[in-house]
Amino acid sequence: MRARITIVFLAAGFAALGGCTEDPQTLDSGVKVDTAAFQGTGYPFAAAGWKPGEKASWEQQLKTRTVNGQNEYTKVK
């Protein structure tokens, strides 16, 4: 009886520790990182008014996004 309880607790302990493993994280995500951000994504989903490849329009979109949507101080008012 005592051996059976020990085996049950050991099995539960090993099952709990089995969930503590982590998969290795690598840079093989398929994202091309050797180009500048303003060059574009290669996908047709982009913000209106942004022209891929133009650094000035990229910077303008970032400024607009910062002022209108991501500035927590303007949201509080």
C-alpha positions, -999 to 999 in steps of 0.1 A, spaced: 0 0 0 28 24 9 47 16 -23 16 23 -43 12 57 -28 49 65 -33 46 55 -70 15 77 -74 33 107 -59 64 101 -80 43 99 -112 25 131 -103 58 148 -96 73 137 -129 41 148 -147 43 182 -131 80 186 -139 73 176 -175 54 208 -180 84 229 -170 104 224 -202 108 251 -228 112 248 -265 145 263 -278 140 298 -294 158 304 -326 159 331 -352 144 309 -379 111 328 -380 113 335 -417 113 373 -412 138 391 -433 156 415 -410 183 429 -433 162 457 -448 151 490 -433 116 491 -418 104 517 -442 111 495 -472 79 476 -466 66 442 -456 59 427 -489 22 423 -479 -7 444 -492 -18 452 -457 -4 486 -449 -17 518 -433 -34 542 -457 -11 570 -468 21 550 -464 41 543 -495 65 514 -490 101 525 -497 96 562 -488 113 570 -456 95 604 -452 60 588 -454 72 561 -429 83 587 -404 50 607 -409 30 575 -402 49 569 -370 44 605 -359 6 602 -367 3 569 -349 22 583 -318 0 614 -316 -34 598 -323 -33 564 -309 -3 555 -287 1 585 -265 -13 576 -232 -13 613 -220 -37 623 -247 -60 593 -240 -64 604 -203 -79 638 -211 
